[in-house]
Amino acid sequence: MKASARAALQAASRWRALEFAFWLVPVAAYFLFPRHYLLLNEMAIFALFALSLDLILGYAGIISLGHAAFFGFGAYAAALFAKHIHPDPLLGLAATAAGAALFGLVSSVLILRGTDLTRLMVTLGIALITYEVAAKMAWLTGGTDGLQGVVVGPLLGRFDFDMSGRTAYLYSLATLFVLFLIARRVVHSPFGMGLKAIRDNRLRAAAIGIPVNRRLAAVNTLAATMAGMAGALLSQSTSFASLDVLAFHRSAEALLVLVIGGTGWLYGGPIGAVVFTLLHDRLAALTPQYWQFWVGAILAGLVLIGRERMRLIVRPWRWFKAKKVGE
Amino acid sequence: MADARQDTMHSKAPLLEVSGLVAGYGGASILNGVSFRLEAGQSLALLGRNGAGKSTLIASILGLTERHAGRVLLAGVDVTNLRPDQRATHAVGAVGWVPQERNIFKSLTVEENLTAIARTGARPGPWTVARVFQLFPQLEGRRGNLGSQLSGGEQQLLAIGRALMLNPALLLLDEPLEGLAPLIAAQVLDVVRKLIKDEGLSAIVVEQHARKVLEITDQAIILERGSIVHAASSIDLLHRPEELDAHLGVGGR
């Protein structure tokens, strides 16, 4: 690669102060909220799941309604691995990653062709099929009862997955961070630049020598791997896997999270996951029956307000300078 | 296939050979059997009225259209069955394409537009980001700007720069002056002239401004309804406005 191109890419991938600050928050949360590790764990897992969707949606422009297929696959794979093969969580995570990667690679064939609308249908179809397969193979998955009797061994042979969720949170957070670093590295590489070029214009990307199909298959495989690992974190930390991990709402919620946090900058998934999980948790505590109504209302409100005005709201010192927004 | 093997054995194979090309879109043929050769170091003006098939021919050389018959050879190697990205980075004759309407990547920065191909196995060669900026100084100051924030002229320069980053043996320029203010158009034309004359780059230039492009190219082809109706040296055609007038109706231009 040319030296100047490399320098440019390195400049773009340099860590900014705000990013360091961002990653201090979950560490601080560990010390500040010792009674909420389960919720924090949920956030970290959801953040990883949304991050994996951002890779294909925000960078490659593949819109998916079936990302839960990979998440659920990973959840079942890790649970089955712990139950039948070996209880070690890290071994299980590695095996799940390999399996999810293979699943992602195979499913790539289906998303390479077609436009946004056909991809929506195809990804939705993959998720529905995966759900039905898991439901019908009750001898393996436990069907609608869920997979029970999963015993996950202690992390690194020392730290048990306790009731407080402490081990689980640190485990999920560490996994999220490592995979985030990988994703960050990938999107700032020429490979990531090529993905954005494909998102902008497939034909032009091919015309400047980017092997479009190979790149899309690679990023889909990577995203599937990460989503599968997120699923593994969930079933390992709860010692349970049920059909819920494959449900449609999971795919849809990941998209919602990216709507909240924004696509194509990697932090959208983590930020959106925190906001969404907090919303869910608070609203469910207030109105156990109608929390979904309020989540919907708040999301509709967010869209109505719009990004520009939102920026104004969080920067009151600019209220008088930028009156024009409302006009 | 036997022909293809023979051609590779000839050391003096032309840089580009198109033979009997029938191609188009969605089952319809726009090109009806086009054949021509371009020697290395030569440049070609591709002329014709709107709808004559100029852009289709350019796109077909890169493999972006539906081919019904015919072959495309780069430096004697049959690339007819290769994908566009393989042709763009081909070891014996990478093809750089500057598409119509300056289709740069609008959500990438100037610099990213140039580096997007840095890992695609582009051939080693003289073109680097630094050298592109040297050729187009006004792009260097805007390296951090998004493609969508550039003016039309700057976008055109960036599109040319992006194609050069492939270190192409053959540059395809599809109406590079279209929709540009006269001063900017003159600058773009001057850049194309430099690339052809000073850098010795082989190029095919599609252009409505026949005279301007004839002045900087070696040969010319006129397309009409998907067939070549006239082939001559550019100088000859330049001195025979009646020929231009007959085929293009633009003799005075």
Contacts between the chains, C-beta under 8 A, distances in Angstrom:
chain1	res1	chain2	res2	distance
A	1	B	118	4.8
A	1	B	119	6.4
A	2	B	118	6.4
A	2	B	128	4.4
A	2	B	129	6.1
A	2	B	130	7.8
A	3	B	128	7.6
A	4	B	128	5.8
A	4	B	129	4.2
A	4	B	130	4.6
A	5	B	114	7.2
A	5	B	115	4.2
A	5	B	118	4.3
A	5	B	128	7.4
A	5	B	129	5.2
A	6	B	118	7.7
A	8	B	111	4.7
A	8	B	112	7.8
A	8	B	115	5.7
A	8	B	129	6.7
A	8	B	143	7.6
A	9	B	115	6.2
A	9	B	118	7.8
A	12	B	112	7.8
A	189	B	119	7.3
A	190	B	115	6.2
A	190	B	116	6.9
A	190	B	117	7.6
A	190	B	118	4.5
A	190	B	119	3.6
A	190	B	120	7.6
A	191	B	119	6.3
A	193	B	108	6.9
A	193	B	112	5.3
A	193	B	115	5.9
A	193	B	116	4.3
A	193	B	118	7.7
A	194	B	116	5.6
A	194	B	117	7.5
A	194	B	119	7.2
A	194	B	120	6.8
A	196	B	105	6.8
A	196	B	107	6.5
A	196	B	108	5.5
A	196	B	112	7.1
A	196	B	116	7.4
A	197	B	105	5.0
A	197	B	108	6.5
A	197	B	113	7.9
A	197	B	116	4.5
A	199	B	107	7.4
A	200	B	105	4.2
A	200	B	106	6.2
A	200	B	107	5.5
A	200	B	108	6.7
A	201	B	103	6.1
A	201	B	105	6.6
A	203	B	64	6.1
A	203	B	84	7.6
A	204	B	99	6.3
A	204	B	103	5.2
A	204	B	104	8.0
A	204	B	105	7.0
A	205	B	85	8.0
A	205	B	105	7.8
A	205	B	116	7.7
A	206	B	64	7.5
A	206	B	83	7.0
A	206	B	84	4.2
A	206	B	85	4.7
A	206	B	88	7.4
A	207	B	62	5.8
A	207	B	64	6.7
A	207	B	84	5.5
A	207	B	85	7.7
A	207	B	88	5.8
A	207	B	97	4.5
A	207	B	99	7.0
A	208	B	88	5.9
A	208	B	96	7.9
A	208	B	97	7.5
A	208	B	116	6.8
A	208	B	117	4.9
A	208	B	120	7.3
A	208	B	162	6.1
A	208	B	163	7.1
A	208	B	165	7.6
A	208	B	166	6.4
A	209	B	85	5.0
A	209	B	88	3.8
A	209	B	89	3.9
A	209	B	94	7.5
A	209	B	117	5.4
A	209	B	120	4.2
A	209	B	121	7.0
A	209	B	122	6.0
A	209	B	166	5.8
A	210	B	85	5.7
A	210	B	116	7.1
A	210	B	117	6.7
A	210	B	120	5.4
A	211	B	83	7.5
A	211	B	85	4.7
A	211	B	86	7.8
A	211	B	120	7.2
A	212	B	85	6.7
